Amino acid sequence: MQVNLVNENSVIIYFSDTVCIETTDKITHACQLFKAELNDTLLDIVPSYTSILLSCNLRKTGLRNFIFNVQRVLNQLDTASLTNLVRNKILLPVYYGQEVALDHGDVSLHTGLAFSEIVKLHTQETYRVFAIGFTPGFAFLGNTPKPMTIPRKATPRLSVPKGSVAIADRQTAIYPSQSPGGWQVIGRTPIDLLDESEDSLSKFSMGDEVRFESIDKQTFLAMGGQL
């Protein structure tokens, strides 16, 4: 792990150069320890795929002392403790009907799989939240099953409907609001994913486990979904 100075009150820690569940678990564990150990000297914490950005409260501590305590916390990390890592488990209902699965044809053509098989694969997997960004509340989830691997669209859409569930490469994401986007849309959730009570504006947190549950059109509409 590398601890690099960013500016007068921030450091960035690089855990790996590989995006994977193991790296996400290490970062999730480190975030939990930083929040518990650094207390009011920690001004902000921003986890990402392979790194954590930490900002210190200069009213409470000096940067040198902050870095010392950051390193002290990092020394507490060990592989064995990851087995007891506390993770939120989220089950998200998704309607995979063709009127909302805007790219069902392209996904089937690219993968060589019937769309019913795509849905089966997508709902069998347990995903991990790798990062949150792009737009408020937008969570990047991995790993999507290899047979479903498909690149982003060559030309992004100017508008992707709110709640759209989409895949690209080995990842899945849900659009929490209407926005431009280039991922391949395979379904839509009726659940509102923006959470103003959270700093990240997301119902998801780094390291959460997410599963998708296929629902029919009637259930989707009854839960407040819009076509």
Phi, psi and omega in degrees: 000134180250132176251113184243140177286135180256310178206198187292346179220016184224148174228156175236136181247123178260122183266332184191169171250014181240129176274114181200169181297323181298317178295319178300319179297318178298317181293319178299314179298316180298319179299318179297319179291319179300315181296325181281324189266328186271344173051230186280359174280347180267114182273321181203151178221127183231100177279153176217193185308311186229012186211167172227131173261125180242133176242134182259153177273102185292348174283343183252336184200162173272159184296320181299315179293323178298314180297321177302315181288327174300314180295324178299317178294318180299327179292345179275346182289134174210155185297323184298324183291342181292337179292339180255015182295132180277123180232139171287143178245123186237129175251119187248120177287139182222134172264121183257021180299152187295336179287344176247339177277077192299336183244024183301321181294314181295321180294315179296318181296317183289320185271339184077015182250144171296149184296330176298326177288324175301314180297317180299314179296317185294326183272351178275340188274148168256123186257158176241139176285114181275324184193164176229128182174203183072294171228161180306126177084000183280116183253137177261121185244140175218161003249134173290140181307140183305320181298342181267001185301128180209140180287167173298162179293143179298324177236111181298152173287147175286336181212119175253129184298147176304138178087357181297134175259127188220158180234154174197133184056236179252026184235158174237147176215157176238128180281111183284346178210164177294130183197166171295157178182153183243012179278161182274113187277125182238359180181187180209140177257145177276356185278134176282119187263354176278129182230103184289350178279348180257144179300325181278354184063019184241146171285347180262152172233157178307130176092351179301149174262131185233133172235153179249138180242124180286130177235159180273173184299318181298317178294319178303312181292321180295332179273005178099007179291152180235138180269000000 
